[in-house]
């Protein structure tokens, strides 16, 4: 399995539980074993970030940073899965 990118550049959340949940979610997206799983975890991340914003636990800047990081993890997971599919067909 590939090495997980460094997600330490994320905004500081107001509880260790939220911070850990976000880091785990990012790792789950990045290490998804199928495209369906990558999509599901990505949509979970979108909802998580939006819920934090709506609850006023993060500001718009943090929402943007977290959203882009979730999107980046999702794209990298899809690219990795596509590469694995191509390698399997070769």
C-alpha positions in Angstrom: 0.0 0.0 0.0 1.2 3.5 -0.7 2.5 5.9 1.9 -0.1 8.3 3.3 0.6 11.9 2.5 1.2 14.4 5.3 -2.1 15.9 6.2 -0.6 17.9 9.1 -1.3 21.2 7.4 -5.0 21.0 8.4 -6.7 23.7 10.5 -6.6 22.9 14.2 -10.1 21.7 15.3 -11.4 22.5 18.8 -11.3 18.9 20.1 -8.9 16.0 19.7 -11.8 13.8 18.8 -12.7 15.9 15.8 -9.1 16.3 14.8 -8.6 12.5 14.9 -11.9 11.8 13.1 -10.8 14.1 10.2 -7.3 12.6 10.0 -8.8 9.1 9.9 -11.3 10.1 7.3 -8.5 11.5 5.1 -6.5 8.3 5.4 -9.6 6.3 4.6 -10.2 8.3 1.4 -6.5 8.0 0.4 -6.3 4.3 1.0 -9.7 3.3 -0.4 -9.6 -0.2 -1.9 -12.3 0.6 -4.5 -13.6 3.6 -6.4 -17.0 3.1 -4.7 -15.3 3.2 -1.3 -13.2 6.3 -2.3 -16.4 8.1 -3.5 -18.3 7.2 -0.3 -15.5 8.3 2.0 -15.1 11.6 0.0 -18.8 12.4 0.3 -18.6 11.6 4.0 -15.7 14.1 4.2 -17.7 16.8 2.4 -20.6 16.3 4.9 -18.2 16.3 7.8 -16.6 19.6 6.8 -20.0 21.2 6.0 -21.3 20.1 9.4 -18.3 21.7 11.2 -18.9 24.9 9.2 -22.7 25.0 9.9 -22.0 24.4 13.6 -19.6 27.4 13.5 -16.7 25.1 14.6 -14.6 26.2 11.6 -14.6 29.4 9.5 -14.8 29.7 5.7 -11.1 29.6 5.3 -10.8 26.3 7.3 -13.7 24.9 5.3 -11.8 25.7 2.1 -8.6 24.2 3.2 -10.3 21.0 4.6 -12.4 20.7 1.5 -9.5 20.9 -0.8 -7.5 18.4 1.2 -10.4 15.9 1.1 -10.7 16.5 -2.7 -6.9 16.0 -3.1 -7.0 12.7 -1.2 -10.0 11.6 -3.3 -8.3 12.4 -6.6 -5.0 10.7 -5.6 -7.0 7.6 -4.5 -8.8 7.4 -7.8 -5.5 7.9 -9.7 -3.9 5.1 -7.7 -6.9 2.8 -8.3 -6.8 3.5 -12.0 -3.1 2.8 -12.1 -3.7 -0.5 -10.3 -6.5 -1.4 -12.8 -4.2 -0.7 -15.7 -1.4 -2.7 -14.2 -3.7 -5.6 -13.6 -4.8 -5.6 -17.3 -1.2 -5.4 -18.6 
